[in-house]
Amino acid sequence: MRKVTVVLFILLSLPICNGQWIERDNPPHSVIFSSIDFLNSNTGCIGAGNIFFTSNAGENWSNVSQGSVNDVIEKIQVFSENTIYVKSNNAFWKTTNRGQNWNSNSSFDQYMTTFNFTSYNTGYIIGTTGRIFKTTNAGDNWFSLNLNVGSNLNQIQFVNENTGFIVGSSPSCILKTTNAGQNWTVNSFDGDGVFGISFINNTIGFALRNYNIIMKTTDGGASWDQLSSLSYPVRFIKFTSERTGYLAVTNVVTIGMISYYYPRIIKSTDYGNSWSYYEPGMYGFVRGISFIDDFIGFVLSDAIFLKTTNGGSTFISNNSNQIPDNFTLYQNYPNPFNPSTKINYELKTSADISLNIFDVNGKLLKILESGNKQAGSYSINFSAEGLASGVYYYSLITDGIVVDTKKAVLLK
């Protein structure tokens, strides 16, 4: 019989796994994270005043801005292992040798919101007054496409070198070109605006209207159908296939005069018709998401970078007759919580277990469960009545070895 002890305390050296989201080593930074983009499952950049590059999925980071790009990084596009395009608050930047040298262009006569490159040389940048600029020499020079729809342009995506889409607000619109920006068609909508777009090919795409309405097109944007109307404002939208999509929101919890901010990932696996919450275990505003496929993705908050390799889902069986493959401790849900939350764990063999609650100083507060249990999946309710708001930790230990560490946040 194997002895297993489940305790709750701080272990800073272990990665924190929340709903199959794994916290990677975050680069040192003096300001909040602001943007993210990954080329593939290993290669990507995040912005935080400087630009940090990783080639091993966030295990290690290097500062590739070399002090040259010292502005708020609002948009990054990692085009290749060496070529990175960046839009800061005041200028457009590029490097072709992974940050050894940077060139900038700040000749725009208005605030530009974001950009998209379709090839090494060809890119588009859009502004808040409805103007679109294009470059054919990798951003050294930009020329206006002389199209002013009168809308604030919010996001741009090209699905190939000729076909692209732009969404705008005040008034709401979706623009489309099929000839590399020479001509654009305009599709107008009611409401505050269209704030996000995600096409998976040149016919099937999804858009975010009024921050909470998900729309879908199957004819390249000629017509749009409303799929879902959510009760919370969405910040980012990304569909990795027609079936699977991700939204990012920031959940606000107000206690007295203080507001707390917690990013949430919302996922659909049925073509956007229904959505489920996943809490990656982060704090602050969500700053960006970057998904490579249906399962591998990255999410960035003010100060935390997380990765998932299974789509961020937590799969828990409540049937104790099913034999798990490992000893596993799951993230409590909901988290943050008040006044109670559920803690799930799995045992692959019969074991003596103890589920204990500790405060941040390592003081034992209560024993939730103890004794011998058969192999299977278990769920127990943790009531925090009588405890103060704050952070509590719990870990799964088997034979003296820490398997995992979790954190629960009580907000009253």
C-alpha positions as CSV (number, residue, x, y, z in Angstrom):
1,M,0.0,0.0,0.0
2,R,1.4,3.3,-1.0
3,K,1.1,6.3,1.4
4,V,0.1,9.6,-0.1
5,T,-0.2,12.9,1.7
6,V,-1.9,15.9,0.3
7,V,-0.8,19.2,1.9
8,L,-1.2,22.8,1.2
9,F,1.9,25.2,1.4
10,I,4.2,27.4,-0.8
11,L,6.7,25.8,-3.2
12,L,8.0,28.5,-5.5
13,S,10.3,26.3,-7.5
14,L,7.6,24.3,-9.1
15,P,5.6,25.3,-12.2
16,I,2.0,26.2,-11.3
17,C,-0.5,24.2,-13.4
18,N,-4.0,25.6,-13.5
19,G,-6.5,23.7,-15.6
20,Q,-3.6,22.3,-17.7
21,W,-2.1,25.8,-18.1
22,I,1.5,25.7,-17.2
23,E,3.4,28.8,-16.0
24,R,6.7,29.1,-17.8
25,D,9.7,31.2,-16.7
26,N,8.8,34.8,-17.2
27,P,11.5,37.2,-18.3
28,P,12.5,40.0,-16.0
29,H,10.6,43.1,-16.7
30,S,10.1,46.5,-15.1
31,V,6.7,47.2,-16.7
32,I,3.6,45.1,-17.4
33,F,3.5,42.6,-20.3
34,S,1.6,44.1,-23.3
35,S,1.7,41.8,-26.3
36,I,2.5,38.3,-27.5
37,D,2.9,36.3,-30.8
38,F,4.2,32.8,-31.5
39,L,5.4,31.6,-34.8
40,N,5.1,27.9,-33.8
41,S,5.0,25.8,-30.6
42,N,8.5,26.9,-29.6
43,T,9.3,30.3,-31.1
44,G,7.7,33.5,-29.9
45,C,8.0,36.9,-28.5
46,I,6.4,38.9,-25.7
47,G,6.6,42.7,-25.2
48,A,7.0,44.5,-21.9
49,G,8.9,47.8,-22.7
50,N,11.5,45.5,-24.1
51,I,11.0,42.6,-26.6
52,F,11.8,39.1,-25.2
53,F,12.4,36.1,-27.5
54,T,12.1,32.4,-26.8
55,S,12.9,29.4,-29.0
56,N,11.9,26.7,-26.4
57,A,8.3,27.6,-25.6
58,G,9.2,30.0,-22.8
59,E,11.7,27.9,-20.9
60,N,14.3,30.6,-21.5
61,W,14.0,34.2,-22.8
62,S,16.5,36.7,-24.2
63,N,16.1,40.4,-24.5
64,V,16.3,41.1,-28.3
65,S,15.4,44.8,-28.3
66,Q,18.9,45.7,-27.0
67,G,17.5,49.0,-25.5
68,S,16.5,50.2,-29.0
69,V,12.8,49.7,-28.7
70,N,12.0,51.4,-25.4
71,D,8.4,52.2,-25.8
72,V,5.1,50.4,-25.0
73,I,5.0,47.3,-27.3
74,E,1.4,47.1,-28.6
75,K,1.7,44.5,-31.4
76,I,4.3,41.9,-32.3
77,Q,4.4,39.6,-35.4
78,V,7.1,37.0,-35.4
79,F,7.5,36.3,-39.1
80,S,10.4,34.0,-38.9
81,E,13.2,32.9,-36.6
82,N,15.0,36.1,-37.3
83,T,12.5,38.6,-38.7
84,I,10.2,40.3,-36.1
85,Y,7.9,43.2,-36.8
86,V,6.8,45.4,-33.9
87,K,4.4,48.3,-33.4
88,S,5.1,50.4,-30.4
89,N,3.0,53.4,-29.2
90,N,4.8,55.8,-31.5
91,A,6.5,53.9,-34.3
92,F,6.9,50.7,-36.4
93,W,10.0,48.6,-35.8
94,K,11.6,45.7,-37.6
95,T,14.6,43.4,-37.2
96,T,15.9,40.8,-39.7
97,N,18.6,39.4,-37.4
98,R,16.7,38.6,-34.2
99,G,17.3,42.0,-32.6
100,Q,21.0,42.6,-33.4
101,N,19.8,45.7,-35.3
102,W,16.4,47.5,-35.4
103,N,15.0,49.9,-37.9
104,S,12.1,52.2,-37.1
105,N,9.6,54.3,-39.0
106,S,7.4,56.9,-37.3
107,S,6.2,58.9,-40.3
108,F,2.5,58.2,-39.8
109,D,0.3,61.3,-39.3
110,Q,-2.2,59.5,-37.1
111,Y,-2.3,56.9,-34.4
112,M,-2.0,53.4,-35.9
113,T,-3.7,50.6,-34.1
114,T,-2.2,47.3,-35.5
115,F,-0.7,45.7,-38.6
116,N,-0.3,42.4,-40.5
117,F,2.5,41.2,-42.9
118,T,1.6,38.7,-45.6
119,S,5.2,38.3,-46.8
120,Y,8.6,39.5,-45.8
121,N,8.2,42.7,-47.8
122,T,4.4,43.2,-47.9
123,G,2.5,44.5,-44.9
124,Y,-0.5,46.6,-44.0
125,I,-1.0,49.0,-41.0
126,I,-4.4,50.5,-40.0
127,G,-5.3,53.6,-38.0
128,T,-8.0,55.1,-35.8
129,T,-9.3,57.4,-38.5
130,G,-10.1,54.8,-41.1
131,R,-6.9,55.0,-43.1
132,I,-4.9,52.0,-44.4
133,F,-1.2,52.1,-45.3
134,K,0.8,49.5,-47.2
135,T,4.5,48.7,-47.5
136,T,6.2,46.6,-50.2
137,N,9.7,47.0,-48.8
138,A,9.4,45.5,-45.3
139,G,8.3,48.7,-43.6
140,D,11.0,51.1,-44.8
141,N,8.3,53.1,-46.6
142,W,4.5,53.2,-46.4
143,F,1.9,54.6,-48.8
144,S,-1.7,55.3,-48.2
145,L,-4.3,53.2,-50.0
146,N,-6.5,56.3,-50.1
147,L,-9.5,54.5,-48.5
148,N,-11.1,56.3,-45.6
149,V,-14.3,54.7,-44.4
150,G,-14.7,57.0,-41.4
151,S,-14.4,54.2,-38.9
152,N,-11.8,53.5,-36.3
153,L,-10.0,50.4,-37.6
154,N,-9.5,47.8,-34.9
155,Q,-8.0,44.6,-36.3
156,I,-6.6,43.3,-39.6
157,Q,-6.0,39.8,-40.9
158,F,-4.9,38.6,-44.3
159,V,-5.5,34.9,-45.1
160,N,-3.2,35.0,-48.1
161,E,-1.3,37.6,-50.1
162,N,-4.4,38.9,-51.8
163,T,-7.4,38.3,-49.4
164,G,-7.7,40.3,-46.3
165,F,-10.2,41.6,-43.8
166,I,-10.4,44.6,-41.5
167,V,-12.9,45.4,-38.8
168,G,-13.9,48.8,-37.5
169,S,-16.2,50.8,-35.2
170,S,-18.0,54.1,-35.2
171,P,-19.5,53.1,-37.5
172,S,-19.4,49.3,-37.4
173,C,-18.0,47.6,-40.4
174,I,-16.0,44.7,-41.9
175,L,-13.8,45.5,-44.9
176,K,-12.6,42.9,-47.5
177,T,-10.1,43.0,-50.3
178,T,-9.3,40.2,-52.8
179,N,-6.6,42.1,-54.7
180,A,-4.0,43.0,-52.1
181,G,-5.7,46.2,-51.0
182,Q,-6.4,47.8,-54.3
183,N,-10.1,47.7,-53.7
184,W,-12.2,47.1,-50.6
185,T,-15.8,46.1,-50.1
186,V,-17.6,47.3,-47.0
187,N,-20.1,45.4,-44.9
188,S,-21.9,47.6,-42.3
189,F,-23.4,46.5,-39.0
190,D,-25.5,47.9,-36.2
191,G,-24.0,48.5,-32.8
192,D,-20.9,49.9,-31.3
193,G,-18.5,48.2,-33.6
194,V,-16.7,45.1,-34.7
195,F,-13.6,44.6,-32.5
196,G,-12.1,41.3,-33.5
197,I,-11.8,38.9,-36.4
198,S,-10.5,35.4,-36.9
199,F,-10.5,33.6,-40.3
200,I,-9.3,30.1,-40.7
201,N,-9.3,30.2,-44.5
202,N,-10.6,32.6,-47.2
203,T,-14.3,31.5,-46.8
204,I,-14.8,30.6,-43.1
205,G,-14.3,33.2,-40.5
206,F,-15.5,34.6,-37.1
207,A,-16.0,38.1,-35.8
208,L,-16.6,39.8,-32.5
209,R,-19.3,42.5,-32.6
210,N,-20.1,44.8,-29.6
211,Y,-17.5,42.9,-27.5
212,N,-19.9,40.1,-26.8
213,I,-21.6,38.9,-30.0
214,I,-19.9,36.1,-32.0
215,M,-20.6,36.1,-35.7
216,K,-19.7,33.5,-38.4
217,T,-19.4,33.6,-42.2
218,T,-19.0,30.7,-44.5
219,D,-19.0,32.7,-47.8
220,G,-15.9,34.9,-47.3
221,G,-17.7,37.7,-45.5
222,A,-20.6,38.2,-47.9
223,S,-23.0,37.4,-45.2
224,W,-22.7,36.9,-41.4
225,D,-24.8,34.8,-38.9
226,Q,-24.9,35.5,-35.2
227,L,-23.8,32.4,-33.2
228,S,-23.6,33.5,-29.5
229,S,-24.4,36.5,-27.4
230,L,-22.2,36.4,-24.3
231,S,-22.9,38.2,-21.0
232,Y,-19.3,39.5,-20.6
233,P,-17.0,41.7,-22.7
234,V,-14.5,39.7,-24.8
235,R,-11.0,41.1,-25.4
236,F,-9.5,38.6,-27.9
237,I,-10.9,36.0,-30.3
238,K,-9.0,33.2,-32.1
239,F,-10.4,30.2,-34.0
240,T,-7.8,27.6,-34.7
241,S,-10.3,25.5,-36.8
242,E,-13.9,25.8,-37.7
243,R,-14.8,23.7,-34.7
244,T,-12.5,25.1,-32.0
245,G,-12.3,28.7,-30.9
246,Y,-10.9,30.7,-27.9
247,L,-12.0,34.0,-26.4
248,A,-10.1,35.9,-23.7
249,V,-11.8,38.0,-21.0
250,T,-10.8,39.7,-17.8
251,N,-13.1,38.9,-14.9
252,V,-13.5,41.8,-12.4
253,V,-14.2,41.0,-8.8
254,T,-15.0,44.1,-6.6
255,I,-14.7,43.9,-2.8
256,G,-15.5,47.1,-1.1
257,M,-13.6,49.9,-2.9
258,I,-11.0,47.5,-4.4
259,S,-11.3,45.7,-7.8
260,Y,-9.4,42.5,-8.6
261,Y,-8.8,41.3,-12.2
262,Y,-8.5,37.7,-13.3
263,P,-8.1,36.6,-16.9
264,R,-10.4,33.8,-18.2
265,I,-10.2,31.7,-21.3
266,I,-13.5,30.8,-22.9
267,K,-13.5,27.9,-25.3
268,S,-15.9,26.4,-27.9
269,T,-15.5,23.0,-29.5
270,D,-18.8,23.1,-31.4
271,Y,-18.3,25.8,-34.0
272,G,-18.9,28.7,-31.6
273,N,-22.4,27.7,-30.7
274,S,-21.6,27.2,-27.0
275,W,-18.8,28.2,-24.7
276,S,-17.1,27.0,-21.5
277,Y,-15.0,28.9,-18.9
278,Y,-11.4,27.9,-18.1
279,E,-9.4,29.7,-15.5
280,P,-5.7,29.6,-16.2
281,G,-4.8,30.9,-12.8
282,M,-3.6,34.4,-13.6
283,Y,-3.9,37.9,-12.2
284,G,-4.4,41.3,-13.8
285,F,-5.7,42.1,-17.3
286,V,-5.3,39.5,-20.1
287,R,-2.9,41.1,-22.6
288,G,-3.0,38.6,-25.5
289,I,-3.4,35.0,-26.7
290,S,-1.5,33.1,-29.4
291,F,-2.7,29.7,-30.5
292,I,-0.8,27.4,-32.8
293,D,-3.5,24.8,-33.3
294,D,-6.5,23.4,-31.4
295,F,-4.4,22.4,-28.4
296,I,-1.1,24.4,-28.2
297,G,-1.5,27.9,-27.1
298,F,-0.1,30.8,-25.0
299,V,-1.8,33.4,-22.9
300,L,-0.3,36.6,-21.4
301,S,-1.6,38.7,-18.5
302,D,0.0,41.8,-16.9
303,A,2.9,39.7,-15.4
304,I,2.4,36.0,-16.1
305,F,3.0,33.9,-19.2
306,L,1.3,30.5,-19.5
307,K,1.3,27.6,-22.0
308,T,-1.2,24.8,-22.7
309,T,-0.7,21.7,-24.8
310,N,-4.2,20.3,-24.4
311,G,-6.3,23.3,-25.2
312,G,-6.4,24.4,-21.6
313,S,-9.1,21.9,-20.6
314,T,-9.2,20.0,-17.3
315,F,-10.7,16.5,-17.6
316,I,-11.9,15.2,-14.3
317,S,-13.9,12.0,-13.8
318,N,-16.2,11.8,-10.7
319,N,-16.5,8.0,-11.2
320,S,-14.3,6.4,-8.6
321,N,-14.6,3.1,-10.5
322,Q,-12.3,4.4,-13.2
323,I,-8.7,3.9,-12.5
324,P,-6.5,7.0,-13.2
325,D,-3.1,6.7,-14.7
326,N,-1.4,8.9,-12.1
327,F,-1.6,10.6,-8.7
328,T,-3.0,14.0,-9.7
329,L,-4.2,17.1,-7.9
330,Y,-6.4,19.5,-9.8
331,Q,-6.9,23.2,-9.6
332,N,-9.8,24.1,-7.3
333,Y,-12.9,25.5,-9.0
334,P,-14.0,28.2,-8.8
335,N,-10.9,30.2,-8.2
336,P,-11.0,32.9,-6.8
337,F,-13.9,31.7,-4.6
338,N,-16.2,32.7,-1.9
339,P,-17.1,31.0,0.4
340,S,-16.5,27.5,-0.9
341,T,-14.7,25.7,-3.7
342,K,-14.1,22.1,-4.9
343,I,-10.8,20.3,-4.9
344,N,-10.5,17.3,-7.1
345,Y,-7.7,14.6,-7.0
346,E,-7.0,11.2,-8.5
347,L,-5.3,8.1,-7.1
348,K,-3.9,5.5,-9.4
349,T,-3.6,2.9,-6.5
350,S,-5.1,2.5,-3.0
351,A,-3.4,4.9,-0.6
352,D,-3.5,6.6,2.8
353,I,-4.3,10.2,2.0
354,S,-4.5,13.5,3.9
355,L,-5.9,16.6,2.4
356,N,-4.7,19.6,4.4
357,I,-5.2,23.4,4.2
358,F,-2.3,25.7,5.0
359,D,-2.0,29.5,5.1
360,V,0.8,31.4,3.3
361,N,3.1,31.0,6.3
362,G,2.7,27.2,6.2
363,K,0.5,27.0,9.3
364,L,-2.0,24.0,9.2
365,L,-5.5,25.4,9.2
366,K,-7.7,22.3,8.8
367,I,-7.6,18.7,7.6
368,L,-10.3,18.3,4.9
369,E,-10.0,14.5,4.4
370,S,-7.8,11.7,5.7
371,G,-7.6,7.9,5.7
372,N,-7.3,5.1,3.2
373,K,-8.9,5.4,-0.2
374,Q,-9.1,3.1,-3.1
375,A,-7.8,4.0,-6.6
376,G,-10.2,6.5,-8.3
377,S,-11.2,10.1,-8.7
378,Y,-12.4,12.2,-5.8
379,S,-13.9,15.6,-5.2
380,I,-14.2,17.4,-1.8
381,N,-15.7,20.8,-0.9
382,F,-13.5,23.3,0.9
383,S,-15.6,25.8,2.9
384,A,-13.6,28.9,3.9
385,E,-16.1,30.1,6.5
386,G,-14.1,31.9,9.2
387,L,-11.0,32.4,7.1
388,A,-9.9,35.8,5.9
389,S,-9.5,36.8,2.3
390,G,-6.1,35.8,0.9
391,V,-4.0,33.2,-0.8
392,Y,-3.8,29.6,0.3
393,Y,-1.7,26.8,-1.1
394,Y,-2.0,23.0,-1.5
395,S,0.3,20.3,-2.8
396,L,0.2,16.6,-3.6
397,I,3.0,14.7,-2.0
398,T,3.7,11.0,-2.8
399,D,6.3,9.2,-0.8
400,G,7.9,12.5,0.2
401,I,8.1,13.8,-3.3
402,V,6.0,16.8,-4.3
403,V,4.0,16.0,-7.4
404,D,2.2,19.3,-7.9
405,T,1.4,22.6,-6.3
406,K,-1.8,24.6,-6.5
407,K,-3.0,27.9,-5.2
408,A,-6.5,29.0,-4.0
409,V,-7.5,32.6,-3.7
410,L,-10.3,33.5,-1.2
411,L,-12.0,36.8,-2.0
412,K,-14.8,37.9,0.4
